[in-house]
Amino acid sequence: MIEKYRVMKNYPPLPADLRDLLVDVETATIGHFEHLGFVSDNIRPVVPSKAVGSAVTVAAPGRDGAIIYKAIDLLSPGDFLIISRVDRDDVACVGGGVAAAAKARGAVGIVIDGPCTDVAEIAAGDFPVWCRGVSSKTTSREFQIGGSVNVPVACGGAAVLPGYAVLADNEGVFVADIAHMRELAVHALERQKRSLTLRPHLEAGKSIFDFR
């Protein structure tokens, strides 16, 4: 008999040096030179936020709330919960309780390619959540449909593998494997440093083509 729930092992947390690099990287800077790894632009933070972590992926169908809590129980400090709503429905699988439970486990944030609920609770709880709008339709642990944890998923059009590095801020969510994210982070920081010197040049009314 095929198991309803497929729960795979977690991956190690992000290396500390990569986490330190990403703290100052902006997703919009990476957007200047990378084309893959961007989660859909209509997945927005509930409140202005930034977070960096290691992906724990969830494939969550329908109104099954049990799969979300199975993933919560696996979370470790530094994890980033990435939830794919495989039925592409308008059912919220994350609310105040899920956000509080993830925070208590040491997770750094949640990304859902679907709606959330309890936005006031989420905002008051000071835990970053990125989602596609709000819904009063919610999941329940009484619905035992099935689902998977730590499998490859598509979230907002981006392929996300468990253990991927996740960078999320007010402009969007970006994911990549650890080695590639490290390369992108170094290049992005160099570009941001150059931008700091470019800004006074532009504010002085000078052409960008004259900047050296």
C-alpha positions in Angstrom: 0.0 0.0 0.0 1.3 3.4 -0.9 1.9 5.7 2.1 -0.3 8.8 2.3 2.5 10.8 3.8 6.1 10.8 2.5 8.4 12.5 5.0 12.1 12.6 4.1 15.0 13.6 6.2 16.1 17.3 6.7 19.2 18.8 5.2 21.9 20.5 7.3 21.5 24.2 8.0 23.1 26.8 5.7 26.9 27.3 6.3 27.4 30.2 8.7 29.6 32.1 6.2 26.9 31.9 3.5 24.2 33.1 6.0 26.5 36.0 6.9 27.0 36.9 3.2 23.2 36.8 2.5 22.3 39.1 5.3 23.2 42.2 3.2 22.2 40.8 -0.2 19.0 42.1 -1.9 16.9 39.8 -4.1 16.5 42.7 -6.5 20.2 42.9 -6.9 20.3 39.2 -7.9 17.5 40.0 -10.3 19.9 42.2 -12.3 22.0 39.2 -13.5 20.1 35.9 -12.7 17.0 34.5 -14.4 16.2 31.3 -12.5 15.1 30.8 -8.9 12.6 33.6 -8.4 9.3 32.8 -6.8 6.3 34.4 -8.4 6.1 38.2 -7.8 2.5 38.0 -6.4 3.9 36.1 -3.3 4.4 38.9 -0.9 5.4 39.3 2.8 2.6 39.8 5.2 4.6 42.6 6.8 8.0 44.0 5.7 10.5 41.3 6.3 13.8 39.7 5.4 15.0 36.2 6.2 17.7 33.7 5.1 17.5 30.0 5.6 17.6 26.4 4.4 14.6 25.0 2.6 12.3 22.5 4.2 9.9 21.7 1.4 6.2 20.7 1.6 3.8 19.4 -1.1 0.5 20.2 0.5 -2.8 19.1 -1.2 -6.3 20.3 -0.6 -7.5 20.9 3.0 -5.1 18.5 4.7 -3.6 20.3 7.6 -1.8 17.3 9.0 1.0 17.5 6.5 1.9 21.0 7.6 2.3 19.9 11.2 4.3 16.9 10.2 6.7 19.4 8.6 6.6 21.7 11.6 7.8 18.8 13.8 10.9 18.4 11.6 12.0 22.0 11.7 15.3 23.0 13.2 16.8 26.4 13.8 17.6 28.2 10.6 15.1 26.3 8.5 12.8 28.0 6.0 9.4 26.3 5.4 8.6 26.3 1.6 5.0 25.2 0.9 3.7 24.2 -2.5 -0.1 24.2 -2.7 -0.2 21.4 -5.3 -3.9 21.8 -6.0 -3.5 25.6 -6.6 -6.6 26.3 -4.5 -7.7 29.2 -2.3 -7.3 27.3 0.9 -5.0 28.8 3.6 -2.7 26.3 5.2 -0.8 28.8 7.4 -2.3 30.9 10.1 -1.3 32.2 13.5 -0.9 28.8 15.0 1.3 27.4 12.3 3.5 30.6 12.3 3.8 30.4 16.1 4.8 26.7 16.0 7.4 27.3 13.3 8.9 30.2 15.2 9.1 28.1 18.4 11.1 25.5 16.5 13.6 28.1 15.4 12.5 28.4 11.8 13.3 31.8 10.1 10.2 32.1 7.8 7.5 30.5 5.7 6.8 30.9 2.0 3.5 29.6 0.6 2.3 29.7 -3.0 -1.2 30.1 -1.7 -3.0 32.3 0.8 -2.6 32.6 4.5 -5.1 33.4 7.3 -4.9 35.2 10.6 -2.8 38.1 9.2 -3.1 40.2 12.4 -1.8 37.3 14.5 1.0 36.6 12.1 2.0 40.3 12.1 1.8 40.5 15.8 3.9 37.4 16.2 6.9 39.0 14.4 7.5 35.9 12.3 8.1 36.4 8.5 5.5 34.9 6.2 5.3 35.3 2.4 2.1 34.3 0.7 -0.3 34.8 -2.2 -3.1 36.8 -0.5 -5.5 36.0 2.3 -8.3 33.4 2.7 -10.9 32.5 5.3 -11.0 28.9 3.9 -8.5 26.9 5.9 -7.0 23.4 6.3 -7.7 21.0 9.1 -5.9 18.0 10.6 -9.2 16.2 10.2 -8.7 16.0 6.5 -6.2 13.1 5.9 -5.5 13.5 2.2 -1.7 13.1 2.3 1.3 15.0 1.3 5.1 15.1 1.3 7.9 16.8 3.2 11.4 17.3 1.9 10.8 16.4 -1.8 11.4 18.6 -4.8 8.5 21.1 -5.2 7.4 24.0 -7.4 6.7 27.1 -5.4 5.5 30.1 -7.3 6.9 28.8 -10.5 10.4 28.2 -9.0 11.9 24.7 -8.5 12.9 24.3 -4.9 14.8 21.3 -3.6 15.1 20.5 0.1 18.3 22.1 1.5 18.3 24.9 -1.1 19.4 28.3 0.2 16.4 30.7 0.5 16.7 34.5 0.5 13.5 36.5 1.0 12.9 40.2 1.5 10.4 42.9 0.7 11.0 42.6 -3.1 10.6 38.8 -3.4 11.8 35.3 -2.7 14.9 33.7 -4.4 16.1 30.2 -4.1 19.3 28.4 -5.3 21.6 25.5 -4.4 24.2 26.4 -1.8 27.2 26.6 -4.2 25.4 28.8 -6.7 23.9 31.0 -4.0 27.4 31.7 -2.7 28.6 32.8 -6.1 25.5 35.0 -6.6 25.9 36.6 -3.1 29.5 37.6 -3.7 28.6 39.2 -7.1 25.6 40.9 -5.6 27.5 42.5 -2.8 30.1 43.8 -5.3 27.3 45.3 -7.4 25.6 46.8 -4.3 28.9 48.4 -3.3 29.3 49.9 -6.7 25.7 51.2 -6.6 26.5 53.2 -3.4 29.2 55.1 -5.3 26.9 55.5 -8.4 24.0 57.1 -6.6 25.8 60.5 -5.8 26.8 60.6 -9.4 23.2 60.2 -10.6 21.9 62.6 -7.9 24.3 65.2 -9.3 22.4 65.0 -12.6 25.2 63.2 -14.4 24.8 60.5 -17.0 25.2 56.9 -16.0 27.3 56.4 -19.2 29.9 58.8 -17.8 30.3 56.9 -14.6 33.6 55.1 -14.1 
